[in-house]
Amino acid sequence: MILRLDMEFHTDGDFAFRDIGRQLDPGRQLYKGASIDYRVKTDDEEICFNLVCTGEANACRWAARDLVESLICSISTFKAYLVGDLYRLLDEVLENLWKDGKVQHEDSLSGNYNGTSVKLLIVWEESDKK
């Protein structure tokens, strides 16, 4: 399996994620069987998370799930509607992680946060299909 999760958040200074550098530990035992490349890029009002996993399907899914759940739990904002919007955006990723077959999911926030987006791509390699 190849799982790619790209998330780009344009915060407009209205939200952040606490402990941004520690959202995922690629060496965690739960991810054994997957090769994980995880990168975080930040500047003043933009945060990008890129995760690419190859290998055993469940190990890849668990890594992506842990990343998304840690982001949901670390949202820092004083705007209640924004917490809900970010939760819905990320929760869709969680729902799509466990689908079988090729999965493509893209979603975004608009308005003041135009450009905030998530992209999930899961590709099954021939050796994964049984």
RODO-2510 file (C-alpha; in nm, 4 decimals, decimal comma):
residues 130
     n   res          X          Y          Z
     1     m     0,0000     0,0000     0,0000
     2     i     0,1030     0,3556    -0,0616
     3     l    -0,0711     0,6150     0,1520
     4     r    -0,0143     0,9849     0,0964
     5     l    -0,1664     1,2519     0,3191
     6     d    -0,0968     1,6175     0,2426
     7     m    -0,2478     1,8819     0,4676
     8     e    -0,2074     2,2546     0,4233
     9     f    -0,3529     2,4963     0,6754
    10     h    -0,3736     2,8724     0,6173
    11     t    -0,4408     2,9907     0,9692
    12     d    -0,4843     3,3645     0,9127
    13     g    -0,3467     3,3845     1,2666
    14     d    -0,6761     3,2491     1,4057
    15     f    -0,5654     2,8974     1,4981
    16     a    -0,2592     2,6835     1,5601
    17     f    -0,1654     2,3311     1,6597
    18     r     0,0071     2,2802     1,9963
    19     d     0,3356     2,0847     2,0027
    20     i     0,3587     2,1017     1,6247
    21     g     0,6934     1,9227     1,6035
    22     r     0,5738     1,6082     1,7822
    23     q     0,2588     1,5085     1,5950
    24     l     0,3957     1,1713     1,4798
    25     d     0,6814     0,9442     1,5826
    26     p     0,7768     0,7413     1,2708
    27     g     0,9659     0,4880     1,4834
    28     r     0,6632     0,3816     1,6871
    29     q     0,6210     0,0025     1,7151
    30     l     0,2600     0,0238     1,5931
    31     y     0,3890     0,1317     1,2505
    32     k     0,6239    -0,1643     1,2075
    33     g     0,5818    -0,2910     0,8528
    34     a     0,5550     0,0574     0,7039
    35     s     0,8195     0,2923     0,5741
    36     i     0,7207     0,6418     0,6880
    37     d     0,8325     0,9794     0,5554
    38     y     0,6830     1,2603     0,7675
    39     r     0,7539     1,6311     0,7195
    40     v     0,6222     1,9502     0,8763
    41     k     0,6722     2,2979     0,7314
    42     t     0,5584     2,6146     0,9066
    43     d     0,5758     2,9863     0,8599
    44     d     0,3758     3,2722     1,0112
    45     e     0,0321     3,1740     0,8813
    46     e     0,0795     2,8463     0,6951
    47     i     0,1342     2,4961     0,8303
    48     c     0,1933     2,1974     0,6008
    49     f     0,2001     1,8317     0,7034
    50     n     0,3118     1,5683     0,4531
    51     l     0,2983     1,1973     0,5286
    52     v     0,3927     0,9211     0,2866
    53     c     0,3693     0,5603     0,4043
    54     t     0,4506     0,2502     0,2043
    55     g     0,4174    -0,1067     0,3173
    56     e     0,1686    -0,3004     0,5272
    57     a    -0,1801    -0,1490     0,4965
    58     n    -0,2789    -0,1298     0,8621
    59     a     0,0581     0,0118     0,9705
    60     c     0,0183     0,2892     0,7117
    61     r    -0,3391     0,3568     0,8199
    62     w    -0,2462     0,3715     1,1892
    63     a     0,0277     0,6257     1,1222
    64     a    -0,2138     0,8489     0,9297
    65     r    -0,4849     0,8015     1,1922
    66     d    -0,2490     0,8963     1,4747
    67     l    -0,1376     1,2093     1,2902
    68     v    -0,4931     1,3251     1,2187
    69     e    -0,6144     1,2493     1,5718
    70     s    -0,3221     1,4359     1,7258
    71     l    -0,4049     1,7383     1,5101
    72     i    -0,7713     1,7269     1,6111
    73     c    -0,6731     1,7114     1,9788
    74     s    -0,4179     1,9923     1,9530
    75     i    -0,6263     2,2639     1,7820
    76     s    -0,5683     2,5925     1,9594
    77     t    -0,8239     2,8664     1,8870
    78     f    -1,0811     3,0832     2,0593
    79     k    -1,3312     3,0499     1,7725
    80     a    -1,5870     2,7760     1,8355
    81     y    -1,7055     2,7587     1,4725
    82     l    -1,3473     2,7089     1,3589
    83     v    -1,2971     2,4121     1,5926
    84     g    -1,6041     2,2518     1,4334
    85     d    -1,4906     2,3298     1,0792
    86     l    -1,1412     2,1887     1,1369
    87     y    -1,2828     1,8821     1,3108
    88     r    -1,5164     1,8064     1,0171
    89     l    -1,2337     1,8582     0,7687
    90     l    -1,0053     1,6142     0,9513
    91     d    -1,2774     1,3658     1,0507
    92     e    -1,3492     1,2979     0,6817
    93     v    -0,9893     1,1814     0,6463
    94     l    -1,0370     0,9375     0,9355
    95     e    -1,3472     0,7917     0,7713
    96     n    -1,1693     0,7411     0,4390
    97     l    -0,8590     0,5735     0,5838
    98     w    -1,0308     0,2383     0,6338
    99     k    -1,1980     0,2052     0,2944
   100     d    -1,0785    -0,0715     0,0656
   101     g    -0,9435    -0,0137    -0,2807
   102     k    -0,8057     0,3093    -0,4224
   103     v    -0,9135     0,6068    -0,2146
   104     q    -0,8906     0,9707    -0,3156
   105     h    -1,0259     1,2382    -0,0873
   106     e    -0,9861     1,6142    -0,1111
   107     d    -1,1572     1,8794     0,0945
   108     s    -1,0953     2,2376     0,1972
   109     l    -1,2170     2,5295     0,4025
   110     s    -1,3201     2,8461     0,2280
   111     g    -1,3863     3,2033     0,3280
   112     n    -1,1214     3,3518     0,5510
   113     y    -0,9250     3,0229     0,5423
   114     n    -0,9210     2,9778     0,1654
   115     g    -0,6339     2,7457     0,0808
   116     t    -0,6719     2,5288     0,3896
   117     s    -0,6971     2,1799     0,2455
   118     v    -0,6405     1,8108     0,3010
   119     k    -0,5610     1,5540     0,0341
   120     l    -0,5585     1,1812     0,0984
   121     l    -0,4507     0,9266    -0,1600
   122     i    -0,4341     0,5542    -0,0925
   123     v    -0,3083     0,3286    -0,3694
   124     w    -0,2991    -0,0488    -0,3431
   125     e    -0,0027    -0,2091    -0,5134
   126     e    -0,0576    -0,5335    -0,7041
   127     s     0,1142    -0,7319    -0,4277
   128     d    -0,1426    -0,5925    -0,1771
   129     k    -0,4456    -0,7237    -0,3661
   130     k    -0,5523    -1,0722    -0,2720
***
